[in-house]
Structure formats: C-alpha cells, structure tokens
C-alpha cells in the first residue's frame, strides 16, 4: 500500500489534539476527500489521515486492478460470497494505523473513523471490534456486512453517524437501513441522516458531519 495522505488542520493551535482516519471508496485514493477539510470548519486541531487501499483485481469490474479495500464478487448481496480475507487484511492495516497514532499521543477516545462506501465497511468493522473506545464512526454511503463470528467489543455508547443518499444506486439506500438495524440489535444507537442525492456528497452532509465530529470529540457546537 502507498503511504497515507496526512493533513493537519490546526485552526491556530500548535499541535493536533484529535485524529481522524478516513477511508476512501472503491477505485479512489487517499487524496479523494482532502478538499472537504476546509469545508468542515470544525474549529478543532485535527490530524487527518487518508489511507490508500491496495491495488487488487475487482471481480465485478472485469478483474480490473484498482484501489480496493477488498474484492467485490457479487453486487447483489452484502453478506454472501464476501472477500473476508481481503476485509481482514484491510482491517489489520487500519488497526496498525490506529496503533501508530496512539504512539504519537492520540488516545483512542480522540480518534474517529470515517469511511465512504467500501471504506465505510472497514470503518464499521474496525471500530466495532476495537477493544479501546473510539470517538466515533461515520459511515458515508456504506453498508455493514457481518458473518456472525466477529468479536464485537466497542462500547455501545460510541457515536455512529449513518449518512446516505436516498437515490444511491451504487450502494442502495436500503443497505443504510440494514446497517442501522444490525447496529440496533447490537445495542448501539446509530444516528441516520438521509439526503436527496446519489452516491456522492452534498453540502448538508458536510455540515452534519462537522457537527457530529465536534460532538464526538465532546466539544461545544
């Protein structure tokens, strides 16, 4: 994997107090969301880490090699025929990043995970299986595959934002509701936010993300 893209948005402070690890979607890279940082306007001193997924053949794209956190073999199901090995490898990579930022001085409670589409799958699964309490999870236009053997350890009071476009045809909106139901059954309290968009961002989504980030880091809005 290529080195992550790292950006510090210090907002006048000398060093970052918080860390956000943000995973891109299929076929994108670590530069995909860096332009959104100035729009978030959190006012906080945040270190953003945008990891790069490995280059692998993707079955549903005629085995074309592209950045992907795991292979997608079947677009009609999120739980059957999943590339669990690829998912585990990506989970291991993100967990190492979390360990690295902890060594840099960022407590787990000051680290938040964000993921778009495929990246959201990794954000969900890494956070839910983390032994240490994280600041929050933001799943953007994503879904939550579970195979039933996960060791869910994250405290159930972790803030979770599920942001999804109701016109999304790449990751249908019904999968956002599926994730909400799964999380609710696990005793989490996800916050769903819906937008009149397809598989993309909108201004209100960025506003909602900024508010969620500030709340998750226990800051006044």
Helices and strands as residue ranges (DSSP letters): E 5-9, E 18-23, G 34-36, H 37-40, E 46-50, E 55-58, G 59-61, E 64-67, H 84-103, G 108-110, E 111-116, H 118-128, E 136-140, E 159-165, H 174-185, E 191-195, H 203-216
